[in-house]
């Protein structure tokens, strides 16, 4: 009787790991020896906060000041106290 053996394809599960950068080389070596597949996915970019630089002070504006500016850009919290003529004069000087 002649026994034949067939090799079954390996079934894989997909997992996500966070590995310290110092251990990446070791992990890649281990994965290769174990026959694992590594697919590195790009990390989503972190949204950057808006900031403005004040050359006079040499500093960036703080979060509170940036919030006021963003609100003003979006028309939130704007209020003019004065007459229409004062407003026109103020707007002309911008």
C-alpha positions, 0 to 999 in steps of 0.5 A: 500500500502506497501512502501519499501525503498532501500538504494542506495550505496554512490557515492564517488569522490577521492580528494587529500588534504594537511592537517597540521599535527596538524589537522590530528586527527581532520580531521580523526574524521570529516571523520569518522563522515561523512562516508568518506574513507581516503586512505593515499598515500606515498609521493614520496621520494625527491632525495637527493643531492650528497655531500662529507664530508671534514674531514680536514675542517669539512665541506661538499663540496658546490654545485659548487664543487660537480658539477665539480666532477660530471662533471668529473665523467661523462667525461665532461670538462676534459682536460689535458695540457701537453705531453703524458709522463707527463700524464703517470707520472701523472696517475701513481701517482694516 
